Amino acid sequence: MFMGEYKHNIDAKGRIIMPAKFRDDLGESFVVTRGLDQCLFAYPLTEWRILEEKIKKLPLTKKDARAFTRFFFSGAVECDIDKQGRINLPASLREYAKIEKECAVIGVSNRVEIWSEQIWAGYIDESESTFAEIAENMMEIDF
């Protein structure tokens, strides 16, 4: 399980240090793709395969299912951790998430999310003010 929040900088070559606490569970190779809320999702290969199987079952006849599948898979890349604990994020993913220098790398149960520090801070500010409401809505879905 991934949890915690870490701050890192991306270097001029597009490399970011993956927190040591996440490296073992991610494995030597894992998948990074466009996520929701303008962040990147990183999945261990085992979790990626589970998600892939679920997405394969979406009906091809549904426009939203096709759009989601395209969005999710077209941005996906397999990343390897180098000896310094870094991964190289392709420019297309950095542009999507607006990651330029400062990043937040957070653990979210079965995945890691990589955020622009500025966007993450804005998301936290917005979410903190409505957390009680969010929690109440979660109760409605038997959380």
N, C-alpha and C positions, 0 to 999 in steps of 0.2 A: 504494500500500500504506500502511495506517495502522499506526503503531507509536509507542510512547511513553506516558507517564503524566503527566497534568497535574492540578493541584488548582485548583478554582475554587469560588466561592460562588454560590448562587442568590439572586436578590434577592427582595424582597417581592412583585413582580409575576410571579414564576415564570420569570424570565429567567436564562439562564446563558451565559457567554462560551464560544464554541466556540474551542478553541486555533487560532491562526493557521496552524499546520502542517497542520491538518485541513481548513481552509476551502476551499482550491482543489480538493481531491479530492472533497469532499462536494458542491461546487457551490452555487449560490445557493439551490437548493431540494432537499430530501432527505427521506427518510422515517424517523421515529422510532416505535418500537413496543415493546411489552413484550418483554423478552428472557428468557433463562434465568438462573437463579441470582439472581433478584430485582434485575436491572439492566435498563437500557434499551438497545436496539440501534438504531443509526443507520446507514442505508444510503444511499449515493448512488443516484440514480434508476436508473442502469444496473444496479447490483447488485440493487436491489429488483426490477426486472423479471425478472432471471434467477431470483431466488428465487421470485417469484410464479409463473413458469412451472413450476418444479419442484413447488411446492405444488399447483398446479392438476392435476397428474398423479397426486396421491395418490388412492387409491380412495375414493370417496364411501361405499362400503359398509362401510368400516372405521371403527369408533367412534373410535379414537385419531386417525386422520387427520382426521376431522371436528372433533374437539375441538382439535387442534393448529391447524387452519386458522382456526377461530373465535377462539381465543386470540390468535393472531398478527395477524390482520387487523382484528379489532374494536378493538384498541388502537392501531392505526396512524394516524399523522397526518403530513401533509406540513408540514415546517417551512421557514421562510425565515430567512436570516441578515440581521439589520439592519445599519445602517451602523457600529455599534459592535462588530460581530462576535458578537452575542448571538442566541439562539433563545429562544422562549417555549415552555416545557414545560407542557402541560395538567395541571391538577390531578389528573386520573385517573392519568396516568403518574407524576407525582411521588409520589402515594400508593402506587401499586404498588411503586415502587422505594424507598419510605421516604426520599425526598430532601427534607430540610427546609432545610438551610443549606449545609454543606460537601459538595462533590462531588469525585469522581475521574472524569476523562474519559480513557479509555485507547484506544489504537489496537490493533486486533486483526485484522490482515491486510486483509480486505475490508470491515470495518465498524468503527464507533466504539461503545464501550460507555460509558454514563453510570451511575455508581454513587453511592450514598450513601457518603460517605467512611468512615463507621463500618462499614458492611457490607463495603466493599472491604478495609479493614484486617483485618477478621476473616477474610475469604476468603483473603487473602495469608498470614496467620499459619497458618491451617489447611493451605493448599496447600504452604507451605514445608516443613512437617514431613513431608509425604508425597510430595515432588517426585520423589525417586528411584524410589518405587513407581509413580508416575504415568508417569514416563519408561519404566520397564520395561514397563508395560502398553501403552504406545504402540508399542513394538518388536513386540509381538504382532500389531499391525494394519499391519505393514510401514511404519512411520514412518521 
